[in-house]
Amino acid sequence: MRNYFGEGAVVRFLFPIDGDCINSRDGFEISERAVRIPVKIEAPEGHAIEVNGVRAHFENGVYRAYADIEYGDNLLTAKD
């Protein structure tokens, strides 16, 4: 995930990061060509973080959501 907000960004992907090669061990298969992975995002508590339209929940200092991705190139987008 590219950081379009610069070095001082408040929202930052912890997992996966740009260039990660994801496989079924990173989450679990939901079809022959797709896997559901946990996405972890660093941001201050109290924000309304969404990952690809799915609301992330704050726990243990990190926002977490699940994203379904197909094998191949994918784009994850975090929004506050």
URRA-V164841 format. One record per helix or strand of 3 or more residues. SS is the DSSP state (H for helix, E for strand). FROM is the first residue (numbers start at 1). LEN is the number of residues. If there is no record, write none. Layout:
ss	from	len
SS	FROM	LEN
SS	FROM	LEN
//
This chain:
ss	from	len
E	12	4
H	24	3
E	27	5
E	34	9
E	57	3
E	62	9
//
